[in-house]
Amino acid sequence: MRMYKIARQAALHVLAAAALFTAVPGLAQDGTIYPLDAPAEPNAIPLGTGGVEDQPASETWFRQWGDPMARNITTATLTPFLPEPEKANGAAVIVAPGGGFRWLSLGNEGWEVAEALADRGIAAFVLKYRLQPTPESLDGFRESMNRMFAEVDESSDDSQDMEPPRRPRWDLSNQLEDAEAAYAMILERASEWGVDTSRLGMIGFSAGAGLTMHSTLHSETMDLAFIGPIYGGMGAVEVPENAPPMFNVIASDDFLFGGQFGVVESWFNAGVPVEFHLYQNGGHGFGLGNPDRTSNRWFDAFIYWLDVNGFLEASPEA
């Protein structure tokens, strides 16, 4: 049941993404996908977690809604965004972008977020994790998204009594291995990067929120100080012992919300600190914010939450 919920969240993200490829004419210019040469990633560190089985295509990039995105990622990397020494406070965050596990919105939900964290004195590390294979050509990619849209649309049901499938839609073994490798690398190089490992957390966006939650629920090696699933799935989960405090954000007009509070209730019922922000508007995939949306203030609230909970200041014993 728990894996089904994570899988359904991924499927719903693909559903929304497919809708972007069929944007209405007035928005077609913004929503059109364009080929993009792979940008330089001089600070990206390979995690050495292997490739992707049955992946015939190589990593390619495209731009949509003005944002750079990568797909067919077979080599996971970690890119540090370190604060200026005079700003550094020792806290650190692994940042997991979203994209339905088929692409990564590395600009909107990765680099921009990491830069904002570093500006607040927090060491940020963008996790470029391995993805499910997609067709090599952009046309094939678009067609596959439209097919996925049709399949999910036909199988979707508003009934709360829908019978879950027997198997999860996605196997997140690769992604969990990448997250664990990123965590281990930060621990190993903590002194070099100025990281207080007792204040190392993880935030993720959409599918990245799903990976953040999956890591929290299933990793046997990660001991996260806090987590921040941002517009992720809201289904109830079984909260593990010693679960970290959670900061959760979603907009009421996000297709992933649907009036559900399950994951928040799960944390609350387990007696684990949780802060939840349900914004009036913002839709899905807003990153740090879009024009004239109430959800645009979530990042300031997150920084304040970290501060109040003592994550931005070293303990006296440190």
C-alpha positions in Angstrom: 0.0 0.0 0.0 2.7 2.4 0.9 4.7 1.8 -2.3 1.4 2.1 -4.3 0.9 5.6 -2.9 4.4 6.7 -4.0 3.8 5.1 -7.4 0.5 6.8 -7.9 2.0 10.2 -7.0 4.6 9.6 -9.7 1.9 8.7 -12.2 0.0 11.8 -11.3 3.1 14.0 -11.9 3.4 12.4 -15.4 -0.3 13.2 -16.0 0.3 16.9 -15.3 3.4 16.9 -17.4 1.5 15.5 -20.3 -1.0 18.3 -20.0 1.9 20.7 -20.5 2.7 19.2 -23.8 -0.9 19.8 -24.9 -1.1 23.4 -23.8 -3.9 25.6 -25.1 -2.9 27.8 -28.2 -2.6 31.0 -26.1 0.1 29.4 -24.0 1.7 27.3 -26.7 4.7 29.5 -27.1 5.6 29.2 -23.4 4.8 25.5 -23.2 6.6 24.4 -26.4 9.7 22.2 -25.7 12.9 23.1 -27.5 16.2 21.2 -27.8 18.9 22.5 -25.5 22.6 21.9 -25.6 23.8 20.3 -22.4 24.9 23.2 -20.1 28.3 23.1 -18.4 28.2 21.5 -15.0 31.8 22.1 -13.9 31.0 21.4 -10.2 29.0 18.2 -10.7 30.5 15.2 -8.9 29.7 11.7 -10.2 28.2 9.6 -7.5 29.4 6.3 -9.0 26.1 4.5 -8.6 26.1 2.9 -12.0 23.8 3.3 -15.0 20.2 2.5 -16.0 19.2 -0.9 -17.3 17.7 -1.1 -20.8 18.5 2.6 -21.5 19.4 2.9 -25.2 19.4 6.8 -25.3 22.0 9.2 -24.0 21.3 12.1 -21.7 19.7 15.0 -23.5 18.3 18.4 -22.5 15.4 20.5 -23.4 13.8 23.8 -22.4 10.2 24.4 -21.5 8.5 27.3 -19.8 12.0 28.9 -19.9 13.5 26.3 -17.7 16.4 23.8 -18.6 15.5 20.2 -18.1 17.4 16.9 -18.5 16.1 13.5 -19.3 17.5 10.0 -19.8 20.0 10.6 -17.0 22.1 7.5 -16.5 24.9 9.0 -14.4 23.9 10.5 -11.1 25.8 13.5 -9.8 25.9 15.9 -6.9 26.5 19.6 -7.4 27.5 21.6 -4.3 26.3 25.2 -3.9 28.4 26.5 -1.0 27.7 29.8 0.9 30.3 32.5 1.2 32.4 31.7 4.3 31.1 34.8 6.2 27.5 33.6 5.6 27.9 29.9 6.3 26.1 28.5 9.3 26.9 24.8 8.9 23.4 23.7 7.9 23.1 21.7 4.7 20.3 20.5 2.4 20.1 17.9 -0.4 17.9 19.3 -3.1 16.0 16.8 -5.3 14.3 18.4 -8.4 11.1 16.9 -9.8 10.0 15.6 -13.2 7.9 12.5 -12.8 11.1 10.4 -12.7 11.3 10.9 -16.4 13.1 14.3 -16.5 14.6 16.7 -14.0 13.6 20.4 -13.8 17.2 21.3 -12.8 16.8 25.1 -13.1 13.5 25.8 -11.5 13.7 23.1 -8.8 17.4 22.6 -8.4 20.0 25.3 -9.1 17.8 28.3 -8.3 16.7 26.7 -5.0 20.3 25.8 -4.1 21.5 29.3 -4.9 18.8 30.8 -2.6 19.8 28.4 0.2 23.4 29.3 -0.2 22.5 32.9 0.0 21.0 32.2 3.4 24.2 30.6 4.6 23.1 27.0 4.0 25.2 24.5 2.0 23.0 23.1 -0.8 23.6 20.0 -2.9 21.6 19.4 -6.0 21.0 15.7 -6.6 20.8 14.8 -10.3 19.4 11.3 -9.9 18.9 8.6 -12.5 15.7 8.5 -14.4 13.3 6.1 -16.2 14.1 5.8 -19.9 12.3 8.0 -22.5 12.5 8.0 -26.3 15.6 9.5 -27.8 13.8 12.1 -29.9 11.8 15.0 -28.6 8.9 14.0 -30.8 9.0 10.5 -29.4 9.3 11.9 -25.9 6.2 14.1 -26.4 4.2 11.2 -27.9 5.2 9.0 -24.9 3.9 11.6 -22.5 0.6 11.9 -24.4 0.2 8.2 -24.3 0.9 8.2 -20.6 -1.6 11.0 -20.2 -4.3 8.9 -21.9 -3.5 5.8 -19.9 -3.6 7.6 -16.6 -6.7 9.5 -17.5 -8.5 6.3 -18.5 -7.5 4.5 -15.2 -8.1 7.5 -12.9 -11.0 7.4 -10.6 -12.2 10.0 -8.1 -13.5 7.2 -5.8 -11.6 6.8 -2.6 -12.3 3.0 -2.9 -10.2 2.5 -6.0 -8.4 -0.9 -5.8 -4.6 -0.3 -5.9 -2.5 -2.2 -8.4 -0.4 -5.1 -7.1 2.9 -3.6 -8.2 4.3 -0.1 -7.9 4.4 1.9 -11.1 8.1 2.9 -10.5 10.9 1.0 -8.9 12.8 3.7 -7.0 15.8 1.5 -6.2 18.2 3.6 -8.5 16.9 6.8 -7.1 17.2 5.7 -3.5 20.8 4.5 -4.2 21.6 7.9 -5.6 20.2 9.7 -2.6 22.1 7.5 -0.2 25.3 8.0 -2.2 24.8 11.8 -2.1 24.2 11.6 1.7 27.4 9.5 2.2 29.5 11.9 0.1 28.4 14.9 2.1 29.2 13.0 5.3 32.6 12.1 3.9 33.5 15.6 2.8 31.7 17.5 5.6 34.8 19.1 6.9 35.8 20.3 3.5 32.4 21.7 2.8 31.7 23.2 6.2 28.8 21.0 6.9 27.5 20.1 10.4 26.2 16.6 9.7 23.7 16.8 12.6 22.0 19.5 10.6 21.8 17.9 7.2 18.3 17.6 5.7 16.6 17.0 2.3 14.0 18.8 0.3 12.4 17.8 -2.9 9.9 19.0 -5.4 7.0 16.9 -6.8 8.8 13.6 -7.8 11.7 14.9 -5.8 9.4 15.2 -2.8 8.4 11.6 -3.5 12.1 10.7 -3.4 12.6 12.7 -0.2 9.8 10.8 1.4 10.9 7.5 0.0 14.4 8.0 1.4 12.9 8.9 4.8 10.7 5.8 4.8 13.0 3.2 3.4 16.7 4.2 3.6 18.8 2.3 6.1 21.8 4.6 5.8 20.4 8.1 5.8 19.7 9.9 9.1 18.2 13.2 7.9 17.8 16.0 10.4 14.7 17.4 8.6 12.8 17.0 5.4 10.8 19.3 3.2 8.5 17.7 0.6 7.4 20.5 -1.6 4.1 19.9 -3.6 4.5 16.2 -3.3 1.9 13.4 -2.8 -0.3 13.8 0.3 -1.3 10.2 0.9 -0.9 8.7 4.4 2.3 6.8 5.2 3.7 4.7 8.0 6.0 7.0 9.9 9.3 5.3 10.9 10.8 5.5 14.4 13.0 8.5 14.8 11.5 10.2 11.7 12.8 13.8 11.2 10.7 16.9 11.5 8.8 17.8 8.3 8.0 21.1 6.6 5.3 20.4 4.0 4.0 22.8 1.2 1.3 22.5 -1.4 -1.2 24.7 -3.1 -5.0 24.0 -3.0 -5.1 24.2 -6.8 -2.4 21.6 -7.2 -3.7 18.4 -8.7 -1.7 16.4 -6.2 -3.6 17.9 -3.2 -7.2 16.9 -3.8 -8.2 17.7 -0.3 -5.9 15.2 1.2 -3.9 15.7 4.4 -2.8 12.1 4.9 1.0 12.5 5.2 0.6 15.5 7.5 -1.8 13.6 9.7 0.6 10.6 9.7 3.4 12.8 11.0 1.1 14.5 13.5 -0.3 11.2 14.8 3.2 9.8 15.2 4.1 12.8 17.5 6.8 14.1 15.1 7.1 17.8 14.6 5.3 18.9 11.4 4.6 22.3 9.8 2.1 22.4 6.9 1.4 25.3 4.5 -1.6 25.0 2.3 -1.6 27.9 -0.1 -4.6 29.3 -1.9 -2.9 29.2 -5.3 0.3 28.3 -7.0 -0.7 25.2 -9.0 2.1 22.6 -9.5 5.8 23.1 -10.2 6.1 26.7 -8.9 9.6 26.3 -7.6 10.6 29.4 -5.7 7.4 31.1 -7.0 5.4 32.4 -9.9 3.9 35.9 -10.4 1.0 36.8 -8.1 0.6 33.6 -6.2 0.2 33.2 -2.5 2.6 30.2 -2.5 5.5 32.6 -3.4 6.3 33.1 0.3 7.0 29.4 1.1 10.7 29.7 1.0 10.9 32.5 3.6 8.6 30.4 5.8 10.9 27.4 5.3 14.0 29.4 6.4 12.1 30.8 9.4 11.1 27.2 10.3 14.7 26.1 10.1 15.7 29.0 12.3 13.1 28.5 15.0 13.9 24.8 15.2 17.6 25.5 15.7 18.9 24.1 12.4 20.6 27.4 11.4 22.8 27.6 14.6 25.3 25.1 15.8 24.5 23.4 19.2 26.7 24.4 22.1 28.3 20.9 22.0 29.3 21.3 18.4 
